[in-house]
Amino acid sequence: MNPILTVRHLTTTFATEQGIARAVDDVSFQLYQGETLGIVGESGSGKTVTALSLLRLIDRPGRISVESVVEYQGNDLMRLSPRALREIRGAEIAMVFQEPTTSLNPVLTVGTQITETLRAHQIASGRTARDRAVDLLNLVGLPDPQKRIGDYPHQLSGGMQQRVLIAIALSCSPRVLIADEPTTALDVTIQAQILELLLDLKQRLGMSMILITHDLGIVAGVTDRVAVMYGGQLVEQSPMRALFREPAHPYTGALMRSVPRLDRLVERLNTIPGAVPPAHAWPTGCRFHPRCPHAWDQCQSEMPTLTPTGPEHSVRCWLTDEPERRRT
């Protein structure tokens, strides 16, 4: 099966007073038709910047490297003219941004914000666009869409606002949907509803989806494959079931152990010591080595490459060559 989206050597940097911050560093992956790919990692790992870079939504002082390639339907999005890219962005590849309270325009009604997307891509205008907006709000399960279309964002709950963002993203029937932390600001029951909605819409509309999250519990239930990010790099890629059955990278394993379990009683939850370093000061060698209990001399001096270790499974870790060190 040919991928619908192929990303190669994606690198995004920011010029800061402290130096060059490599927020995304040589990231490569593929997304297939009808697939849900989860990108997971702590805050500061580079997940959101990766998503924004795919659609060239990086403002100065950010810069996407000229070596970066994002192929979609035979086109490299990094080489398209701004006009050609606008025809794809929002229409064929859409994004649900973080934090609906800051992503929606507070001075425009819900209906206006949906119909402007339809008009921009010449899908519909006038009364037809309004009717389409009502249909979209109904599709995402917003109660009383005829009334809500005239509401402003502050009149909606957080879950309703998130549904509006999803409606905007789906307005042009995209083939690829990028959902960036779509449940972060919501309570647990609303989180479940939003995830169920996204999966249902993906199946009904035949979309492919990239789901970005820091919550391994989310990727376990809804993704086909998982890419784990740390320090602006992918450190592990694997089919979802294989990853949870046997994580190969110490960071992946540490993330899993830090998730609370309902089937066991513990006095203290597992944590990962330290924090993700700033992007302008990545450590030498493996970027996880200052926090890794298995780190040794080579980890501190040499950066490992993302190496295949099995069918559809690759890991960026020197321990793949030194498995006995895991047991010490």
C-alpha positions as CSV (number, residue, x, y, z in Angstrom):
1,M,0.0,0.0,0.0
2,N,1.3,3.4,-1.0
3,P,1.4,6.0,1.8
4,I,-0.9,9.0,1.5
5,L,1.7,11.2,3.4
6,T,5.5,10.7,3.4
7,V,7.7,12.8,5.7
8,R,11.4,12.7,5.3
9,H,14.1,14.6,7.2
10,L,11.7,17.2,8.6
11,T,13.8,19.7,10.6
12,T,12.5,22.9,12.1
13,T,14.7,25.4,14.0
14,F,14.1,28.6,15.9
15,A,16.7,31.4,16.3
16,T,16.7,32.4,20.0
17,E,18.9,34.6,22.2
18,Q,20.3,31.4,23.7
19,G,21.2,29.9,20.3
20,I,19.5,27.8,17.6
21,A,16.7,25.6,19.0
22,R,16.2,22.4,17.0
23,A,12.6,21.8,17.9
24,V,12.1,19.1,15.3
25,D,15.3,17.3,14.2
26,D,15.4,15.0,11.2
27,V,11.9,13.4,11.7
28,S,10.7,10.8,9.1
29,F,7.5,8.8,9.0
30,Q,4.7,7.7,6.7
31,L,0.9,7.8,7.0
32,Y,-1.3,5.3,5.1
33,Q,-4.8,5.5,3.8
34,G,-7.4,4.9,6.5
35,E,-4.7,4.7,9.2
36,T,-4.5,6.5,12.6
37,L,-0.9,7.3,13.6
38,G,-0.3,8.4,17.1
39,I,2.6,10.8,17.9
40,V,3.2,10.7,21.7
41,G,5.7,12.4,24.1
42,E,6.0,14.8,26.9
43,S,5.4,18.6,26.5
44,G,8.5,20.0,24.8
45,S,9.3,16.9,22.8
46,G,8.4,18.5,19.4
47,K,5.0,17.1,18.7
48,T,3.1,20.2,17.9
49,V,5.9,21.9,16.0
50,T,6.0,18.7,13.9
51,A,2.3,19.0,13.1
52,L,2.6,22.8,12.3
53,S,5.6,22.1,10.1
54,L,3.7,19.6,7.9
55,L,1.5,22.5,6.8
56,R,4.2,25.1,6.8
57,L,2.5,27.0,9.7
58,I,5.8,28.1,11.2
59,D,6.3,31.8,11.7
60,R,9.6,33.6,12.2
61,P,11.9,33.2,13.9
62,G,11.1,29.6,13.0
63,R,12.6,28.0,9.8
64,I,11.9,24.7,8.1
65,S,15.1,23.2,6.7
66,V,15.4,23.0,2.9
67,E,16.2,19.3,3.2
68,S,12.7,18.7,4.7
69,V,10.3,16.7,2.4
70,V,6.5,16.3,3.0
71,E,5.0,14.4,0.1
72,Y,1.2,14.3,-0.4
73,Q,-0.4,13.0,-3.6
74,G,2.9,13.3,-5.5
75,N,3.5,16.9,-4.3
76,D,6.1,18.1,-2.0
77,L,4.3,20.6,0.3
78,M,7.6,22.2,1.2
79,R,8.1,23.2,-2.5
80,L,4.6,24.4,-3.4
81,S,3.8,28.0,-3.9
82,P,1.8,29.7,-1.1
83,R,-1.3,29.8,-3.3
84,A,-1.0,26.1,-4.2
85,L,-0.4,25.2,-0.6
86,R,-3.5,27.1,0.5
87,E,-5.6,24.9,-1.9
88,I,-4.4,21.8,0.0
89,R,-4.3,23.2,3.6
90,G,-7.7,23.0,5.2
91,A,-9.3,21.3,2.1
92,E,-7.3,18.1,1.8
93,I,-5.2,18.2,4.9
94,A,-6.9,19.8,7.9
95,M,-5.9,20.3,11.5
96,V,-7.7,20.5,14.8
97,F,-5.6,22.8,16.9
98,Q,-4.9,22.7,20.7
99,E,-7.1,24.6,23.1
100,P,-10.4,25.5,21.5
101,T,-10.7,28.6,23.7
102,T,-7.7,30.2,22.0
103,S,-8.2,28.6,18.6
104,L,-11.7,30.1,17.9
105,N,-12.1,33.8,17.2
106,P,-14.1,35.2,20.1
107,V,-15.7,38.0,18.1
108,L,-17.1,35.8,15.3
109,T,-20.1,33.4,15.6
110,V,-19.6,29.7,15.2
111,G,-21.4,29.8,11.8
112,T,-19.2,32.5,10.5
113,Q,-16.1,30.6,11.4
114,I,-17.3,27.5,9.6
115,T,-18.6,29.2,6.5
116,E,-15.5,31.2,5.9
117,T,-13.6,28.0,5.4
118,L,-16.2,26.8,2.9
119,R,-16.0,30.1,1.1
120,A,-12.2,30.2,1.1
121,H,-12.1,26.9,-0.7
122,Q,-15.1,27.7,-2.9
123,I,-17.1,24.8,-1.5
124,A,-20.2,26.8,-0.9
125,S,-21.4,30.4,-0.2
126,G,-24.4,32.2,1.0
127,R,-27.4,30.2,2.2
128,T,-25.8,26.9,1.0
129,A,-22.7,27.5,3.1
130,R,-24.9,28.2,6.2
131,D,-26.9,25.0,5.6
132,R,-23.6,23.1,5.2
133,A,-22.4,24.6,8.5
134,V,-25.6,23.4,10.3
135,D,-25.1,19.9,8.8
136,L,-21.5,19.9,10.1
137,L,-22.5,20.9,13.6
138,N,-25.1,18.1,13.5
139,L,-22.4,15.7,12.2
140,V,-20.1,16.4,15.2
141,G,-23.0,16.0,17.6
142,L,-23.5,19.6,18.7
143,P,-27.0,19.9,20.3
144,D,-29.5,22.2,18.5
145,P,-27.2,23.2,15.6
146,Q,-29.7,25.7,14.2
147,K,-29.4,27.8,17.3
148,R,-25.7,27.2,18.0
149,I,-24.7,28.4,14.6
150,G,-25.4,32.0,15.8
151,D,-23.6,31.6,19.1
152,Y,-20.2,33.0,20.0
153,P,-17.5,30.7,21.4
154,H,-17.8,32.0,25.0
155,Q,-21.4,30.7,24.9
156,L,-20.3,27.1,24.5
157,S,-18.7,24.7,26.9
158,G,-15.2,23.4,26.3
159,G,-16.5,20.1,24.8
160,M,-18.8,22.1,22.4
161,Q,-16.0,24.3,21.4
162,Q,-13.9,21.3,20.5
163,R,-16.7,19.9,18.4
164,V,-16.9,23.2,16.5
165,L,-13.1,23.0,15.8
166,I,-13.6,19.5,14.5
167,A,-16.5,20.7,12.3
168,I,-14.3,23.5,10.9
169,A,-11.6,20.9,10.1
170,L,-14.1,18.6,8.4
171,S,-15.9,21.3,6.4
172,C,-14.0,20.5,3.2
173,S,-14.0,16.7,3.6
174,P,-10.2,16.4,4.0
175,R,-8.3,13.2,3.3
176,V,-5.9,13.7,6.2
177,L,-6.9,15.1,9.6
178,I,-4.2,16.2,12.1
179,A,-5.6,16.3,15.7
180,D,-3.2,18.1,18.0
181,E,-4.0,17.3,21.7
182,P,-7.8,17.3,21.0
183,T,-8.8,16.3,24.5
184,T,-6.2,18.1,26.7
185,A,-8.5,20.7,28.2
186,L,-11.5,18.4,28.7
187,D,-12.7,16.3,31.5
188,V,-12.5,12.5,31.3
189,T,-16.1,11.8,30.1
190,I,-15.9,14.6,27.4
191,Q,-12.5,13.2,26.3
192,A,-14.0,9.9,25.7
193,Q,-16.8,11.4,23.7
194,I,-14.4,13.5,21.5
195,L,-12.2,10.5,20.8
196,E,-15.2,8.3,19.9
197,L,-16.5,11.1,17.6
198,L,-13.1,11.4,15.8
199,L,-12.9,7.6,15.3
200,D,-16.5,7.4,14.0
201,L,-15.9,10.3,11.6
202,K,-12.7,8.8,10.4
203,Q,-14.4,5.6,9.5
204,R,-17.5,7.3,8.0
205,L,-15.4,9.7,5.9
206,G,-12.5,7.4,5.0
207,M,-9.9,9.7,6.4
208,S,-6.4,9.1,7.6
209,M,-5.5,10.7,11.0
210,I,-2.5,11.9,12.9
211,L,-3.3,12.0,16.6
212,I,-0.9,14.0,18.8
213,T,-1.1,13.5,22.5
214,H,1.0,13.0,25.7
215,D,-1.5,10.4,27.0
216,L,-0.5,6.8,26.2
217,G,-3.9,5.7,27.4
218,I,-5.4,7.5,24.4
219,V,-3.1,6.1,21.8
220,A,-3.7,2.6,23.1
221,G,-7.3,2.7,22.3
222,V,-7.5,4.5,19.0
223,T,-4.3,4.2,16.9
224,D,-2.9,1.7,14.5
225,R,0.8,2.8,14.8
226,V,2.6,4.9,17.3
227,A,5.6,7.2,16.9
228,V,7.3,8.2,20.2
229,M,9.0,11.6,20.3
230,Y,11.7,12.9,22.6
231,G,14.1,15.8,22.2
232,G,12.7,16.8,18.8
233,Q,13.4,13.3,17.4
234,L,11.5,10.1,16.9
235,V,12.9,7.5,19.3
236,E,10.6,4.6,18.5
237,Q,8.0,3.7,15.9
238,S,5.9,0.6,16.1
239,P,2.5,-0.9,15.5
240,M,0.4,0.0,18.5
241,R,-0.1,-3.5,19.9
242,A,3.6,-4.4,19.5
243,L,4.7,-1.2,21.3
244,F,2.5,-1.9,24.3
245,R,3.4,-5.5,24.4
246,E,7.2,-4.9,24.3
247,P,8.4,-1.3,24.3
248,A,12.1,-1.2,23.1
249,H,13.2,2.3,24.1
250,P,13.7,3.2,27.7
251,Y,11.8,6.4,27.3
252,T,8.7,4.5,25.9
253,G,8.9,2.1,28.8
254,A,9.2,4.9,31.3
255,L,6.1,6.6,29.9
256,M,4.1,3.4,30.2
257,R,5.2,2.9,33.8
258,S,4.2,6.4,34.7
259,V,0.6,5.8,33.7
260,P,-1.6,5.1,36.8
261,R,-3.0,1.5,36.8
262,L,-6.5,0.5,38.2
263,D,-5.4,-3.1,38.6
264,R,-2.7,-2.5,41.2
265,L,-2.4,-0.5,44.4
266,V,0.8,1.5,44.9
267,E,1.9,4.0,47.5
268,R,3.8,6.2,45.0
269,L,3.3,6.6,41.2
270,N,6.3,6.0,38.9
271,T,7.9,9.2,37.5
272,I,10.6,10.0,35.0
273,P,13.3,11.9,36.8
274,G,14.3,15.3,35.4
275,A,12.6,17.2,32.5
276,V,12.8,17.6,28.8
277,P,15.8,19.9,28.1
278,P,15.2,23.2,26.2
279,A,15.6,22.7,22.4
280,H,18.6,25.0,22.2
281,A,20.5,22.9,24.7
282,W,20.0,19.2,23.8
283,P,22.6,17.0,25.5
284,T,25.3,15.3,23.4
285,G,24.8,11.7,22.4
286,C,21.4,10.2,23.1
287,R,19.1,13.1,24.2
288,F,17.4,10.9,26.8
289,H,20.6,9.7,28.5
290,P,20.6,12.3,31.4
291,R,17.2,10.7,32.5
292,C,17.8,7.1,31.5
293,P,18.6,4.5,34.1
294,H,20.4,2.3,31.5
295,A,22.7,5.0,30.1
296,W,26.4,4.2,29.6
297,D,29.4,5.9,28.1
298,Q,28.4,5.5,24.4
299,C,25.0,7.0,25.2
300,Q,26.6,10.2,26.4
301,S,29.0,10.6,23.5
302,E,27.3,9.2,20.4
303,M,23.8,9.9,19.0
304,P,22.1,6.6,18.1
305,T,20.2,6.3,14.7
306,L,16.7,5.2,14.3
307,T,17.3,1.5,13.5
308,P,14.9,-1.2,12.3
309,T,14.5,-3.9,14.9
310,G,11.6,-5.9,13.5
311,P,8.6,-5.7,11.1
312,E,7.5,-2.0,11.1
313,H,9.5,-1.4,14.3
314,S,12.4,0.9,14.7
315,V,14.2,2.3,17.8
316,R,16.8,5.0,18.4
317,C,18.8,3.4,21.2
318,W,22.2,1.9,21.8
319,L,20.6,-0.8,24.0
320,T,19.3,-2.6,20.9
321,D,23.0,-3.7,20.5
322,E,23.5,-4.2,24.2
323,P,20.4,-6.0,25.5
324,E,22.1,-7.3,28.6
325,R,22.5,-3.8,29.9
326,R,18.7,-3.6,30.3
327,R,18.9,-6.2,33.0
328,T,21.6,-4.5,35.0
